[in-house]
Structures are given as C-alpha cells and as structure tokens.
Amino acid sequence: MLERILLGAVGVTAILLTVSSAVRTVILPRSAQSFLSRIVFRATRYTFRVVSRLRPSFDWVDRVMAYFAPTALLSLAALWILFLGAGYTLVFQAIAQGGWADAFHKSGSSLLTLGFAAVAGTEARAVAFTEAALGIGMLALLITYLPTMYAAFADRERLVALLESRAGSPPSAIEMLERAHRIGWVGRLGDSWRDWENWFAAVEESHTTYPVLAFYRSPQPDRHWVSAAGTVLDAAALSLSTIEVPNEPQAALMLRAGYLSLRHIADFYGIEYKPEPEPMDPISIARSEWDEAVGRLEAAGIPLKEDREQAWRDFSGWRVNYDTVLLSLAVLTMAPYAPWTSDRSAVGHRRVRVRRWGTRR
C-alpha cells in the first residue's frame, strides 16, 4: 500500500512540474523560469557550444547556433510529453492491478488520445480523462505559442534589417551618423529615435515573456538584435554628447528606454551589472577609440562641440548605463562582429557571470 502511495505521489509531482513549466513558459505574461526549462536550455546550449567550437570560423558558429533556439524549444516540448507520460504511468501503476507495461500502455493511449487501450474502473477512467485533456492542452499551447513568438521575432527583425541602409554592415554608430550627415539628417533624427524607443519597449516585453527569442538569430549572419541595439544607443550617445546639434530630447528618451530594456532582459539571465553606475565609472570604450571616432566625424564635416573633455565625460556618462549588459548579452547570444559591441566580447567573456540559462563565465 505504501509503495502505491509513493508511486502516486511521485507521478502527481511529475505531472504538476510539467504543467507548471508549460504555464510559466507559454501562458504567464512575465519572465519566470522553471526547473524543466533550465535543464533543457542549459543542456542544449552546452551541446551546441561544444559543436560550435569544432571550427574556428564565425560562419560555422552562426550556422550551428542558428539551430540552438528551435532545437531547445522542441526539446522542451518533448520533455513535457515525456514527463506527462511518465507521471501518468506511475499514477496508473498506483491505482491499477496490472504491471508496468499495462500502465505505460494506458498512459500512452490516453496522452496521445489514441484510445486503443481499454481502461476499467472509475478512478482509472478519471485519470485517463485528465491525461487526455492535458495532452490536447499541451498541443494547443504549442500551436498558439509558436505563431505569437514568430510574430514578435518578425517585428524585432524589421528595424534590424532597416539599420543596414543607415549604419552599414556590420552596423557602426559612426557610419550611422556619417550617413545621416550626408543626407542632412544629423540633428533631425527624432523620428528614428522614436522608432527605436518603441523597438526597445517591444523587445523587452517579448524577450522576457519568450526568453528563447533572445537566441533566435537574424536571417542574415551579419545582423543581430544585440549589435543593432548597441549601434543605435552609441549613435544617440554620440549625438547628445559630442555633436553640436539642437537639443534632442527624443534621443535621451530612447537611450533610457534602451538601457532599461537591456537591463531587464539581462535580469532574466542573472547577468550581473551595477544598477546605479557613476558617470565616470570605467567603460569598455577607451578614450583613444572615442578620439578616433570624433576624428572621423570631424573629417566628415559634422559640427562638433568645442569642449572635448566635457563631450567625453558626457558620452561616458551615457555609455556606462548599458556598457556591461550590452557586452554580456553579446557574449551570451554569440552576436556577430560589430564595432564597440561584440568586437570586445572576449573581454566580456572573461568577466561576465551568467547565473541562470547560460553557462558560467
């Protein structure tokens, strides 16, 4: 009798664990991790990282990691089915008199709604009905989950693709400002900053509700949502701090929306950063790199502020708000090369500690 009670308790625990994971992953409209999702994504990520290191080229890494997120998602769905089947097998074994093969037979028939296994007794039939309902429910959740997630992916990629015409490939904040100056848009980028402010808000919502989206790579290997975010944030920071243009409040709003968005996404993965950095805290951009960028802007004919020391302090004061999380996300998602973002990911790789989905650095 005690053995049957223990079997039933373990089975019910497995069922509840599966339902909880599905609810947290698909239904709950906020970032919430589950035990099963952590197991699947960590194991899948480790496997793909090992395979990606078989060749040194980034093309190989991009091709391999493009399959990571879809594979992890399908593996999670398969694990849900496995845990439900195993849990109900234990429950059938606890309440019925047949052996393990019979319990597995009944569980599989009910879960997949095949109906080929006869179930006798009120208790067993009630269990079979609940398993069939959960089996259909899991399928329905997956069917509704995928279109919603891919719609969010398409929305994200629209501005990422458009950035190539404005900032080059790979995207560069300097290139973005130079091209804007050529067409007379420097100082009149308010609409662009507004578009990217909305983009950051949408990305935060989608990438914390559906965290696997962060690992979905762009259709083109040289595009990536992290490098796009860094390019636009750096362009706005340079515009506000270094370029002699009329006041641009929309750029400041976009910058704040951007670094808050990246921080909230980083929070989900347990990425460590300083929540209240000082304006003159160290950043990954060296003064010499900023001076070189300023030289390019000056050579392009862009009007610059005379007080270069103050301009550098202002730029650093903006960059410090998103520097750590930007580089950490570039490392975590294996973003392609982009100036001032993933080009210094080796440094970030040594110092970033990811406590949840990713492996420790």
GITA-V406183 format. One record per residue. N is the residue number from 1. RES is the residue in one letter. PSI is psi as a letter, one per 40 degrees, with the letter a starting at -180 (* if undefined). Layout:
{{N & RES & PSI} {N & RES & PSI}}
//
This chain:
{{1 & M & d} {2 & L & d} {3 & E & d} {4 & R & d} {5 & I & d} {6 & L & d} {7 & L & d} {8 & G & d} {9 & A & d} {10 & V & d} {11 & G & d} {12 & V & d} {13 & T & d} {14 & A & d} {15 & I & d} {16 & L & d} {17 & L & d} {18 & T & d} {19 & V & d} {20 & S & d} {21 & S & d} {22 & A & d} {23 & V & d} {24 & R & d} {25 & T & d} {26 & V & d} {27 & I & d} {28 & L & h} {29 & P & f} {30 & R & i} {31 & S & h} {32 & A & h} {33 & Q & i} {34 & S & i} {35 & F & d} {36 & L & d} {37 & S & d} {38 & R & d} {39 & I & d} {40 & V & d} {41 & F & d} {42 & R & d} {43 & A & d} {44 & T & d} {45 & R & d} {46 & Y & d} {47 & T & d} {48 & F & d} {49 & R & d} {50 & V & d} {51 & V & d} {52 & S & d} {53 & R & e} {54 & L & d} {55 & R & i} {56 & P & e} {57 & S & i} {58 & F & d} {59 & D & d} {60 & W & d} {61 & V & d} {62 & D & d} {63 & R & d} {64 & V & d} {65 & M & e} {66 & A & d} {67 & Y & e} {68 & F & d} {69 & A & d} {70 & P & d} {71 & T & d} {72 & A & d} {73 & L & d} {74 & L & d} {75 & S & d} {76 & L & d} {77 & A & d} {78 & A & d} {79 & L & d} {80 & W & d} {81 & I & d} {82 & L & d} {83 & F & d} {84 & L & d} {85 & G & d} {86 & A & d} {87 & G & d} {88 & Y & d} {89 & T & d} {90 & L & d} {91 & V & d} {92 & F & d} {93 & Q & d} {94 & A & d} {95 & I & e} {96 & A & i} {97 & Q & e} {98 & G & i} {99 & G & a} {100 & W & d} {101 & A & d} {102 & D & d} {103 & A & d} {104 & F & d} {105 & H & d} {106 & K & d} {107 & S & d} {108 & G & d} {109 & S & d} {110 & S & d} {111 & L & d} {112 & L & e} {113 & T & f} {114 & L & d} {115 & G & e} {116 & F & e} {117 & A & h} {118 & A & h} {119 & V & h} {120 & A & i} {121 & G & i} {122 & T & d} {123 & E & d} {124 & A & d} {125 & R & d} {126 & A & d} {127 & V & d} {128 & A & d} {129 & F & d} {130 & T & d} {131 & E & d} {132 & A & d} {133 & A & d} {134 & L & d} {135 & G & d} {136 & I & d} {137 & G & d} {138 & M & d} {139 & L & d} {140 & A & d} {141 & L & d} {142 & L & d} {143 & I & d} {144 & T & d} {145 & Y & d} {146 & L & d} {147 & P & d} {148 & T & d} {149 & M & d} {150 & Y & d} {151 & A & d} {152 & A & d} {153 & F & d} {154 & A & d} {155 & D & d} {156 & R & d} {157 & E & e} {158 & R & d} {159 & L & d} {160 & V & d} {161 & A & d} {162 & L & d} {163 & L & d} {164 & E & d} {165 & S & e} {166 & R & d} {167 & A & e} {168 & G & a} {169 & S & h} {170 & P & i} {171 & P & i} {172 & S & h} {173 & A & d} {174 & I & d} {175 & E & d} {176 & M & d} {177 & L & d} {178 & E & d} {179 & R & d} {180 & A & d} {181 & H & d} {182 & R & d} {183 & I & e} {184 & G & f} {185 & W & e} {186 & V & h} {187 & G & e} {188 & R & f} {189 & L & e} {190 & G & d} {191 & D & d} {192 & S & d} {193 & W & d} {194 & R & d} {195 & D & d} {196 & W & d} {197 & E & d} {198 & N & d} {199 & W & d} {200 & F & d} {201 & A & d} {202 & A & d} {203 & V & d} {204 & E & d} {205 & E & d} {206 & S & d} {207 & H & e} {208 & T & d} {209 & T & d} {210 & Y & g} {211 & P & d} {212 & V & d} {213 & L & d} {214 & A & d} {215 & F & e} {216 & Y & h} {217 & R & i} {218 & S & i} {219 & P & d} {220 & Q & h} {221 & P & d} {222 & D & e} {223 & R & i} {224 & H & i} {225 & W & d} {226 & V & d} {227 & S & d} {228 & A & d} {229 & A & d} {230 & G & d} {231 & T & d} {232 & V & d} {233 & L & d} {234 & D & d} {235 & A & d} {236 & A & d} {237 & A & d} {238 & L & d} {239 & S & d} {240 & L & d} {241 & S & d} {242 & T & d} {243 & I & h} {244 & E & g} {245 & V & i} {246 & P & i} {247 & N & h} {248 & E & g} {249 & P & d} {250 & Q & d} {251 & A & d} {252 & A & d} {253 & L & d} {254 & M & d} {255 & L & d} {256 & R & d} {257 & A & d} {258 & G & d} {259 & Y & d} {260 & L & d} {261 & S & d} {262 & L & d} {263 & R & d} {264 & H & d} {265 & I & d} {266 & A & d} {267 & D & d} {268 & F & d} {269 & Y & e} {270 & G & f} {271 & I & h} {272 & E & h} {273 & Y & i} {274 & K & h} {275 & P & d} {276 & E & g} {277 & P & i} {278 & E & i} {279 & P & d} {280 & M & e} {281 & D & i} {282 & P & i} {283 & I & i} {284 & S & e} {285 & I & h} {286 & A & i} {287 & R & d} {288 & S & d} {289 & E & d} {290 & W & d} {291 & D & d} {292 & E & d} {293 & A & d} {294 & V & d} {295 & G & d} {296 & R & d} {297 & L & d} {298 & E & d} {299 & A & d} {300 & A & e} {301 & G & e} {302 & I & h} {303 & P & h} {304 & L & i} {305 & K & i} {306 & E & d} {307 & D & g} {308 & R & d} {309 & E & d} {310 & Q & d} {311 & A & d} {312 & W & d} {313 & R & d} {314 & D & d} {315 & F & d} {316 & S & d} {317 & G & d} {318 & W & d} {319 & R & d} {320 & V & d} {321 & N & d} {322 & Y & e} {323 & D & d} {324 & T & d} {325 & V & d} {326 & L & d} {327 & L & d} {328 & S & d} {329 & L & d} {330 & A & d} {331 & V & d} {332 & L & d} {333 & T & e} {334 & M & f} {335 & A & i} {336 & P & i} {337 & Y & h} {338 & A & h} {339 & P & h} {340 & W & e} {341 & T & c} {342 & S & e} {343 & D & e} {344 & R & f} {345 & S & d} {346 & A & d} {347 & V & d} {348 & G & d} {349 & H & d} {350 & R & d} {351 & R & e} {352 & V & h} {353 & R & h} {354 & V & h} {355 & R & e} {356 & R & c} {357 & W & d} {358 & G & i} {359 & T & i} {360 & R & i} {361 & R & *}}
//
